[in-house]
Amino acid sequence: MHLDDLYRQVIMDHYQHPRNQGELDGGIKVDLKNPSCGDEISLRLKVEDGIVRDVRFQGSGCSISMASASMMTEAVKGQPVDKVLELNKAFRAMMKGEDVDPDELGDLEALHGVSKFPARIKCATLAWQALEKGVQEPRQ
Ligand code: ZN
């Protein structure tokens, strides 16, 4: 199978079967919109002792934005905030077309192709923007 096809399958799978979708009691809430595409995300985070204990999202938008949000929640759940911020940096770098170690990104590498479409980069980074905002908020 061609790698692009595999990546497309990963993205469609997350879009059709989003992981960690829904509400969370308490925690940090971040709502963000991407007006250029109409994507909306509401992210919920529970951070304790410097670790992202739980993360959920709700939203609507294009397949890229929703798949990216789903993939992001899987990548950061249970991870220390330091590592989450590192991953966020690596993901943003990939979206800018910079070379990033694929091992660092894991499944997120499937979104690599989006970096070639400047109009869609905001779709892919929306959930990560929300995440970055959320983990840096004072503890609640
Ligand atoms: Zn979009």
Backbone and ligand atoms as CSV (ligand in chain L), in Angstrom:
chain,resi,resn,atom,element,x,y,z
A,1,MET,N,N,0.844,-1.205,0.000
A,1,MET,CA,C,0.000,0.000,0.000
A,1,MET,C,C,0.874,1.249,0.000
A,2,HIS,N,N,0.458,2.239,-0.757
A,2,HIS,CA,C,1.183,3.498,-0.779
A,2,HIS,C,C,1.044,4.191,0.573
A,3,LEU,N,N,2.114,4.843,0.993
A,3,LEU,CA,C,2.127,5.468,2.310
A,3,LEU,C,C,1.025,6.530,2.440
A,4,ASP,N,N,0.798,7.307,1.379
A,4,ASP,CA,C,-0.248,8.332,1.424
A,4,ASP,C,C,-1.622,7.721,1.669
A,5,ASP,N,N,-1.848,6.554,1.078
A,5,ASP,CA,C,-3.143,5.876,1.263
A,5,ASP,C,C,-3.306,5.416,2.703
A,6,LEU,N,N,-2.194,4.916,3.250
A,6,LEU,CA,C,-2.211,4.466,4.637
A,6,LEU,C,C,-2.525,5.647,5.554
A,7,TYR,N,N,-1.850,6.773,5.310
A,7,TYR,CA,C,-2.070,7.977,6.107
A,7,TYR,C,C,-3.519,8.441,5.997
A,8,ARG,N,N,-4.051,8.377,4.766
A,8,ARG,CA,C,-5.428,8.811,4.556
A,8,ARG,C,C,-6.389,7.924,5.359
A,9,GLN,N,N,-6.062,6.645,5.406
A,9,GLN,CA,C,-6.902,5.708,6.166
A,9,GLN,C,C,-6.875,6.015,7.654
A,10,VAL,N,N,-5.681,6.341,8.158
A,10,VAL,CA,C,-5.552,6.675,9.579
A,10,VAL,C,C,-6.402,7.907,9.896
A,11,ILE,N,N,-6.309,8.915,9.026
A,11,ILE,CA,C,-7.062,10.165,9.233
A,11,ILE,C,C,-8.569,9.897,9.172
A,12,MET,N,N,-9.016,9.138,8.184
A,12,MET,CA,C,-10.445,8.855,8.052
A,12,MET,C,C,-10.959,8.023,9.227
A,13,ASP,N,N,-10.118,7.123,9.709
A,13,ASP,CA,C,-10.511,6.294,10.847
A,13,ASP,C,C,-10.742,7.163,12.096
A,14,HIS,N,N,-9.839,8.104,12.322
A,14,HIS,CA,C,-10.000,8.992,13.485
A,14,HIS,C,C,-11.197,9.923,13.303
A,15,TYR,N,N,-11.444,10.332,12.055
A,15,TYR,CA,C,-12.573,11.224,11.778
A,15,TYR,C,C,-13.902,10.490,12.013
A,16,GLN,N,N,-13.963,9.256,11.562
A,16,GLN,CA,C,-15.209,8.493,11.668
A,16,GLN,C,C,-15.408,7.883,13.059
A,17,HIS,N,N,-14.303,7.603,13.721
A,17,HIS,CA,C,-14.378,7.021,15.072
A,17,HIS,C,C,-13.491,7.810,16.023
A,18,PRO,N,N,-13.908,9.029,16.356
A,18,PRO,CA,C,-13.037,9.880,17.182
A,18,PRO,C,C,-12.777,9.272,18.564
A,19,ARG,N,N,-11.519,9.344,18.997
A,19,ARG,CA,C,-11.134,8.857,20.314
A,19,ARG,C,C,-11.309,9.989,21.328
A,20,ASN,N,N,-11.625,9.604,22.556
A,20,ASN,CA,C,-11.705,10.575,23.657
A,20,ASN,C,C,-12.655,11.737,23.359
A,21,GLN,N,N,-13.778,11.422,22.741
A,21,GLN,CA,C,-14.749,12.452,22.453
A,21,GLN,C,C,-15.740,12.525,23.602
A,22,GLY,N,N,-16.127,13.739,23.975
A,22,GLY,CA,C,-17.139,13.894,25.002
A,22,GLY,C,C,-16.780,14.921,26.053
A,23,GLU,N,N,-17.521,14.879,27.130
A,23,GLU,CA,C,-17.372,15.852,28.216
A,23,GLU,C,C,-16.486,15.283,29.319
A,24,LEU,N,N,-16.041,16.179,30.174
A,24,LEU,CA,C,-15.247,15.771,31.326
A,24,LEU,C,C,-15.744,16.616,32.499
A,25,ASP,N,N,-15.949,16.009,33.659
A,25,ASP,CA,C,-16.376,16.786,34.819
A,25,ASP,C,C,-15.203,17.597,35.327
A,26,GLY,N,N,-15.408,18.895,35.400
A,26,GLY,CA,C,-14.351,19.774,35.897
A,26,GLY,C,C,-13.194,19.871,34.932
A,27,GLY,N,N,-12.055,20.260,35.462
A,27,GLY,CA,C,-10.875,20.385,34.615
A,27,GLY,C,C,-10.825,21.728,33.888
A,28,ILE,N,N,-9.900,21.821,32.987
A,28,ILE,CA,C,-9.671,23.051,32.227
A,28,ILE,C,C,-10.456,22.956,30.933
A,29,LYS,N,N,-11.088,24.057,30.546
A,29,LYS,CA,C,-11.854,24.048,29.303
A,29,LYS,C,C,-11.298,25.114,28.364
A,30,VAL,N,N,-11.048,24.732,27.136
A,30,VAL,CA,C,-10.579,25.686,26.134
A,30,VAL,C,C,-11.441,25.537,24.879
A,31,ASP,N,N,-12.049,26.643,24.464
A,31,ASP,CA,C,-12.831,26.655,23.223
A,31,ASP,C,C,-12.082,27.447,22.172
A,32,LEU,N,N,-11.931,26.865,21.009
A,32,LEU,CA,C,-11.246,27.572,19.930
A,32,LEU,C,C,-11.982,27.365,18.625
A,33,LYS,N,N,-11.826,28.374,17.737
A,33,LYS,CA,C,-12.442,28.287,16.418
A,33,LYS,C,C,-11.396,28.567,15.352
A,34,ASN,N,N,-11.603,27.974,14.224
A,34,ASN,CA,C,-10.786,28.278,13.054
A,34,ASN,C,C,-11.730,28.872,12.009
A,35,PRO,N,N,-11.853,30.227,12.019
A,35,PRO,CA,C,-12.860,30.871,11.170
A,35,PRO,C,C,-12.645,30.604,9.680
A,36,SER,N,N,-11.408,30.392,9.278
A,36,SER,CA,C,-11.153,30.241,7.843
A,36,SER,C,C,-11.767,28.964,7.284
A,37,CYS,N,N,-12.071,27.993,8.165
A,37,CYS,CA,C,-12.658,26.742,7.686
A,37,CYS,C,C,-13.995,26.455,8.369
A,38,GLY,N,N,-14.229,27.109,9.533
A,38,GLY,CA,C,-15.455,26.848,10.279
A,38,GLY,C,C,-15.316,25.735,11.301
A,39,ASP,N,N,-14.079,25.342,11.589
A,39,ASP,CA,C,-13.853,24.285,12.584
A,39,ASP,C,C,-14.013,24.849,13.991
A,40,GLU,N,N,-14.606,24.063,14.858
A,40,GLU,CA,C,-14.761,24.454,16.264
A,40,GLU,C,C,-14.347,23.299,17.144
A,41,ILE,N,N,-13.656,23.636,18.228
A,41,ILE,CA,C,-13.275,22.583,19.170
A,41,ILE,C,C,-13.445,23.081,20.600
A,42,SER,N,N,-13.929,22.188,21.431
A,42,SER,CA,C,-14.001,22.445,22.856
A,42,SER,C,C,-13.191,21.342,23.530
A,43,LEU,N,N,-12.081,21.752,24.116
A,43,LEU,CA,C,-11.164,20.779,24.708
A,43,LEU,C,C,-11.274,20.807,26.228
A,44,ARG,N,N,-11.273,19.642,26.814
A,44,ARG,CA,C,-11.299,19.514,28.271
A,44,ARG,C,C,-10.063,18.762,28.726
A,45,LEU,N,N,-9.429,19.303,29.750
A,45,LEU,CA,C,-8.182,18.708,30.223
A,45,LEU,C,C,-8.193,18.547,31.726
A,46,LYS,N,N,-7.659,17.447,32.184
A,46,LYS,CA,C,-7.445,17.291,33.612
A,46,LYS,C,C,-5.949,17.095,33.826
A,47,VAL,N,N,-5.325,18.096,34.428
A,47,VAL,CA,C,-3.881,18.039,34.678
A,47,VAL,C,C,-3.644,17.943,36.178
A,48,GLU,N,N,-2.934,16.911,36.583
A,48,GLU,CA,C,-2.603,16.715,38.002
A,48,GLU,C,C,-1.141,16.324,38.118
A,49,ASP,N,N,-0.449,16.949,39.074
A,49,ASP,CA,C,0.960,16.640,39.307
A,49,ASP,C,C,1.783,16.686,38.016
A,50,GLY,N,N,1.468,17.662,37.185
A,50,GLY,CA,C,2.243,17.829,35.956
A,50,GLY,C,C,1.998,16.767,34.903
A,51,ILE,N,N,0.894,16.033,35.050
A,51,ILE,CA,C,0.576,14.988,34.072
A,51,ILE,C,C,-0.840,15.199,33.530
A,52,VAL,N,N,-0.985,15.030,32.229
A,52,VAL,CA,C,-2.310,15.130,31.619
A,52,VAL,C,C,-3.047,13.824,31.914
A,53,ARG,N,N,-3.878,13.864,32.967
A,53,ARG,CA,C,-4.562,12.649,33.405
A,53,ARG,C,C,-5.676,12.261,32.455
A,54,ASP,N,N,-6.387,13.256,31.964
A,54,ASP,CA,C,-7.488,12.944,31.059
A,54,ASP,C,C,-7.679,14.094,30.081
A,55,VAL,N,N,-8.155,13.774,28.923
A,55,VAL,CA,C,-8.398,14.783,27.903
A,55,VAL,C,C,-9.561,14.325,27.023
A,56,ARG,N,N,-10.483,15.247,26.764
A,56,ARG,CA,C,-11.641,14.952,25.913
A,56,ARG,C,C,-11.887,16.131,24.996
A,57,PHE,N,N,-12.545,15.859,23.903
A,57,PHE,CA,C,-12.894,16.984,23.043
A,57,PHE,C,C,-14.282,16.801,22.443
A,58,GLN,N,N,-14.871,17.951,22.117
A,58,GLN,CA,C,-16.101,17.969,21.348
A,58,GLN,C,C,-15.902,19.009,20.268
A,59,GLY,N,N,-16.551,18.836,19.168
A,59,GLY,CA,C,-16.388,19.840,18.135
A,59,GLY,C,C,-17.048,19.451,16.849
A,60,SER,N,N,-16.909,20.345,15.898
A,60,SER,CA,C,-17.406,20.054,14.561
A,60,SER,C,C,-16.484,20.736,13.572
A,61,GLY,N,N,-16.367,20.148,12.432
A,61,GLY,CA,C,-15.491,20.740,11.436
A,61,GLY,C,C,-15.080,19.719,10.404
A,62,CYS,N,N,-14.058,20.074,9.655
A,62,CYS,CA,C,-13.619,19.223,8.552
A,62,CYS,C,C,-12.902,17.971,9.085
A,63,SER,N,N,-12.686,17.031,8.208
A,63,SER,CA,C,-12.066,15.765,8.610
A,63,SER,C,C,-10.677,15.970,9.196
A,64,ILE,N,N,-9.927,16.922,8.649
A,64,ILE,CA,C,-8.560,17.155,9.154
A,64,ILE,C,C,-8.595,17.664,10.596
A,65,SER,N,N,-9.464,18.626,10.869
A,65,SER,CA,C,-9.505,19.201,12.214
A,65,SER,C,C,-9.963,18.175,13.244
A,66,MET,N,N,-10.976,17.388,12.900
A,66,MET,CA,C,-11.506,16.419,13.860
A,66,MET,C,C,-10.548,15.225,14.036
A,67,ALA,N,N,-9.952,14.782,12.954
A,67,ALA,CA,C,-8.996,13.678,13.053
A,67,ALA,C,C,-7.773,14.112,13.853
A,68,SER,N,N,-7.323,15.340,13.625
A,68,SER,CA,C,-6.150,15.839,14.343
A,68,SER,C,C,-6.442,15.931,15.836
A,69,ALA,N,N,-7.661,16.378,16.193
A,69,ALA,CA,C,-8.040,16.475,17.601
A,69,ALA,C,C,-8.056,15.089,18.243
A,70,SER,N,N,-8.638,14.137,17.547
A,70,SER,CA,C,-8.703,12.769,18.060
A,70,SER,C,C,-7.307,12.190,18.255
A,71,MET,N,N,-6.447,12.399,17.272
A,71,MET,CA,C,-5.083,11.868,17.342
A,71,MET,C,C,-4.289,12.557,18.453
A,72,MET,N,N,-4.533,13.849,18.605
A,72,MET,CA,C,-3.838,14.600,19.652
A,72,MET,C,C,-4.198,14.042,21.030
A,73,THR,N,N,-5.501,13.781,21.264
A,73,THR,CA,C,-5.900,13.289,22.587
A,73,THR,C,C,-5.220,11.952,22.893
A,74,GLU,N,N,-5.125,11.107,21.883
A,74,GLU,CA,C,-4.465,9.811,22.094
A,74,GLU,C,C,-2.987,9.984,22.412
A,75,ALA,N,N,-2.369,10.960,21.731
A,75,ALA,CA,C,-0.921,11.145,21.889
A,75,ALA,C,C,-0.553,11.735,23.251
A,76,VAL,N,N,-1.446,12.543,23.840
A,76,VAL,CA,C,-1.048,13.273,25.051
A,76,VAL,C,C,-1.631,12.695,26.345
A,77,LYS,N,N,-2.638,11.856,26.243
A,77,LYS,CA,C,-3.278,11.326,27.449
A,77,LYS,C,C,-2.281,10.516,28.271
A,78,GLY,N,N,-2.160,10.878,29.538
A,78,GLY,CA,C,-1.250,10.165,30.433
A,78,GLY,C,C,0.188,10.647,30.368
A,79,GLN,N,N,0.428,11.662,29.554
A,79,GLN,CA,C,1.808,12.144,29.379
A,79,GLN,C,C,2.105,13.344,30.285
A,80,PRO,N,N,3.368,13.479,30.698
A,80,PRO,CA,C,3.757,14.668,31.460
A,80,PRO,C,C,3.621,15.930,30.591
A,81,VAL,N,N,3.278,17.042,31.247
A,81,VAL,CA,C,3.077,18.297,30.519
A,81,VAL,C,C,4.320,18.685,29.707
A,82,ASP,N,N,5.511,18.466,30.271
A,82,ASP,CA,C,6.752,18.793,29.545
A,82,ASP,C,C,6.808,18.070,28.209
A,83,LYS,N,N,6.444,16.802,28.231
A,83,LYS,CA,C,6.502,16.003,27.019
A,83,LYS,C,C,5.417,16.439,26.032
A,84,VAL,N,N,4.269,16.812,26.587
A,84,VAL,CA,C,3.157,17.283,25.767
A,84,VAL,C,C,3.562,18.554,25.009
A,85,LEU,N,N,4.255,19.451,25.713
A,85,LEU,CA,C,4.685,20.691,25.067
A,85,LEU,C,C,5.743,20.410,24.001
A,86,GLU,N,N,6.596,19.442,24.263
A,86,GLU,CA,C,7.601,19.040,23.274
A,86,GLU,C,C,6.941,18.475,22.017
A,87,LEU,N,N,5.931,17.641,22.250
A,87,LEU,CA,C,5.202,17.025,21.149
A,87,LEU,C,C,4.474,18.098,20.338
A,88,ASN,N,N,3.900,19.055,21.055
A,88,ASN,CA,C,3.217,20.176,20.414
A,88,ASN,C,C,4.182,20.925,19.497
A,89,LYS,N,N,5.387,21.154,20.002
A,89,LYS,CA,C,6.407,21.860,19.232
A,89,LYS,C,C,6.786,21.055,17.980
A,90,ALA,N,N,6.959,19.755,18.176
A,90,ALA,CA,C,7.347,18.889,17.058
A,90,ALA,C,C,6.242,18.848,16.002
A,91,PHE,N,N,4.987,18.802,16.463
A,91,PHE,CA,C,3.866,18.759,15.523
A,91,PHE,C,C,3.776,20.055,14.711
A,92,ARG,N,N,3.927,21.190,15.407
A,92,ARG,CA,C,3.894,22.489,14.719
A,92,ARG,C,C,5.030,22.584,13.709
A,93,ALA,N,N,6.200,22.063,14.089
A,93,ALA,CA,C,7.355,22.099,13.190
A,93,ALA,C,C,7.065,21.283,11.936
A,94,MET,N,N,6.441,20.116,12.128
A,94,MET,CA,C,6.084,19.274,10.982
A,94,MET,C,C,5.125,20.028,10.069
A,95,MET,N,N,4.185,20.768,10.658
A,95,MET,CA,C,3.202,21.518,9.866
A,95,MET,C,C,3.860,22.658,9.087
A,96,LYS,N,N,5.005,23.131,9.606
A,96,LYS,CA,C,5.734,24.187,8.891
A,96,LYS,C,C,6.629,23.594,7.825
A,97,GLY,N,N,6.606,22.266,7.715
A,97,GLY,CA,C,7.419,21.611,6.696
A,97,GLY,C,C,8.835,21.334,7.143
A,98,GLU,N,N,9.102,21.513,8.454
A,98,GLU,CA,C,10.449,21.230,8.952
A,98,GLU,C,C,10.626,19.730,9.157
A,99,ASP,N,N,11.873,19.302,9.150
A,99,ASP,CA,C,12.160,17.886,9.375
A,99,ASP,C,C,12.013,17.555,10.853
A,100,VAL,N,N,11.194,16.564,11.130
A,100,VAL,CA,C,10.989,16.124,12.511
A,100,VAL,C,C,11.195,14.615,12.552
A,101,ASP,N,N,11.789,14.161,13.644
A,101,ASP,CA,C,12.008,12.734,13.823
A,101,ASP,C,C,10.656,12.005,13.856
A,102,PRO,N,N,10.403,11.116,12.893
A,102,PRO,CA,C,9.106,10.426,12.852
A,102,PRO,C,C,8.830,9.615,14.117
A,103,ASP,N,N,9.886,9.147,14.771
A,103,ASP,CA,C,9.705,8.370,16.001
A,103,ASP,C,C,9.053,9.212,17.091
A,104,GLU,N,N,9.384,10.500,17.058
A,104,GLU,CA,C,8.854,11.398,18.077
A,104,GLU,C,C,7.351,11.587,17.892
A,105,LEU,N,N,6.909,11.578,16.651
A,105,LEU,CA,C,5.506,11.892,16.351
A,105,LEU,C,C,4.593,10.671,16.297
A,106,GLY,N,N,5.146,9.503,16.056
A,106,GLY,CA,C,4.309,8.304,15.984
A,106,GLY,C,C,3.217,8.429,14.934
A,107,ASP,N,N,1.968,8.105,15.315
A,107,ASP,CA,C,0.835,8.147,14.389
A,107,ASP,C,C,0.563,9.539,13.823
A,108,LEU,N,N,0.987,10.554,14.556
A,108,LEU,CA,C,0.730,11.931,14.114
A,108,LEU,C,C,1.376,12.222,12.769
A,109,GLU,N,N,2.379,11.423,12.445
A,109,GLU,CA,C,3.058,11.521,11.161
A,109,GLU,C,C,2.046,11.425,10.005
A,110,ALA,N,N,0.918,10.791,10.252
A,110,ALA,CA,C,-0.111,10.630,9.213
A,110,ALA,C,C,-0.616,11.981,8.705
A,111,LEU,N,N,-0.458,13.024,9.533
A,111,LEU,CA,C,-0.936,14.352,9.124
A,111,LEU,C,C,0.130,15.161,8.390
A,112,HIS,N,N,1.269,14.542,8.175
A,112,HIS,CA,C,2.403,15.218,7.535
A,112,HIS,C,C,1.998,15.915,6.227
A,113,GLY,N,N,1.185,15.190,5.423
A,113,GLY,CA,C,0.804,15.696,4.099
A,113,GLY,C,C,0.076,17.029,4.145
A,114,VAL,N,N,-0.560,17.337,5.293
A,114,VAL,CA,C,-1.313,18.584,5.426
A,114,VAL,C,C,-0.395,19.801,5.280
A,115,SER,N,N,0.880,19.627,5.654
A,115,SER,CA,C,1.812,20.757,5.593
A,115,SER,C,C,1.974,21.306,4.178
A,116,LYS,N,N,1.586,20.508,3.197
A,116,LYS,CA,C,1.689,20.975,1.803
A,116,LYS,C,C,0.490,21.831,1.396
A,117,PHE,N,N,-0.501,21.927,2.272
A,117,PHE,CA,C,-1.708,22.692,1.961
A,117,PHE,C,C,-1.905,23.786,3.014
A,118,PRO,N,N,-1.288,24.968,2.764
A,118,PRO,CA,C,-1.280,26.031,3.774
A,118,PRO,C,C,-2.670,26.344,4.336
A,119,ALA,N,N,-3.715,26.262,3.509
A,119,ALA,CA,C,-5.062,26.603,3.982
A,119,ALA,C,C,-5.563,25.611,5.028
A,120,ARG,N,N,-5.008,24.398,5.021
A,120,ARG,CA,C,-5.494,23.375,5.948
A,120,ARG,C,C,-4.643,23.241,7.217
A,121,ILE,N,N,-3.520,23.943,7.252
A,121,ILE,CA,C,-2.629,23.806,8.411
A,121,ILE,C,C,-3.340,24.244,9.692
A,122,LYS,N,N,-4.150,25.315,9.580
A,122,LYS,CA,C,-4.897,25.783,10.758
A,122,LYS,C,C,-5.891,24.735,11.232
A,123,CYS,N,N,-6.415,23.950,10.307
A,123,CYS,CA,C,-7.340,22.873,10.677
A,123,CYS,C,C,-6.612,21.849,11.544
A,124,ALA,N,N,-5.416,21.495,11.116
A,124,ALA,CA,C,-4.653,20.454,11.812
A,124,ALA,C,C,-4.098,20.933,13.145
A,125,THR,N,N,-3.813,22.239,13.256
A,125,THR,CA,C,-3.176,22.731,14.484
A,125,THR,C,C,-4.178,23.258,15.513
A,126,LEU,N,N,-5.461,23.346,15.143
A,126,LEU,CA,C,-6.471,23.909,16.053
A,126,LEU,C,C,-6.480,23.213,17.423
A,127,ALA,N,N,-6.544,21.898,17.404
A,127,ALA,CA,C,-6.600,21.135,18.661
A,127,ALA,C,C,-5.322,21.333,19.476
A,128,TRP,N,N,-4.217,21.481,18.780
A,128,TRP,CA,C,-2.922,21.653,19.461
A,128,TRP,C,C,-2.815,23.036,20.081
A,129,GLN,N,N,-3.415,24.023,19.413
A,129,GLN,CA,C,-3.457,25.372,19.995
A,129,GLN,C,C,-4.251,25.345,21.291
A,130,ALA,N,N,-5.387,24.659,21.246
A,130,ALA,CA,C,-6.239,24.544,22.432
A,130,ALA,C,C,-5.480,23.830,23.550
A,131,LEU,N,N,-4.771,22.790,23.176
A,131,LEU,CA,C,-3.996,22.011,24.150
A,131,LEU,C,C,-2.916,22.870,24.806
A,132,GLU,N,N,-2.182,23.607,23.971
A,132,GLU,CA,C,-1.097,24.445,24.476
A,132,GLU,C,C,-1.638,25.465,25.479
A,133,LYS,N,N,-2.772,26.055,25.125
A,133,LYS,CA,C,-3.419,27.021,26.003
A,133,LYS,C,C,-3.834,26.347,27.315
A,134,GLY,N,N,-4.422,25.175,27.192
A,134,GLY,CA,C,-4.956,24.469,28.352
A,134,GLY,C,C,-3.894,24.047,29.339
A,135,VAL,N,N,-2.812,23.454,28.868
A,135,VAL,CA,C,-1.804,22.936,29.811
A,135,VAL,C,C,-1.032,24.056,30.498
A,136,GLN,N,N,-1.104,25.251,29.915
A,136,GLN,CA,C,-0.359,26.361,30.514
A,136,GLN,C,C,-1.202,27.208,31.445
A,137,GLU,N,N,-2.480,26.827,31.580
A,137,GLU,CA,C,-3.338,27.563,32.510
A,137,GLU,C,C,-3.004,27.156,33.932
A,138,PRO,N,N,-3.220,28.098,34.857
A,138,PRO,CA,C,-2.953,27.753,36.252
A,138,PRO,C,C,-3.787,26.553,36.685
A,139,ARG,N,N,-3.239,25.788,37.575
A,139,ARG,CA,C,-3.910,24.553,38.019
A,139,ARG,C,C,-5.288,24.874,38.600
A,140,GLN,N,N,-6.241,24.012,38.313
A,140,GLN,CA,C,-7.602,24.251,38.808
A,140,GLN,C,C,-8.040,23.142,39.723
L,1,ZN,ZN,ZN,-10.875,22.630,8.664
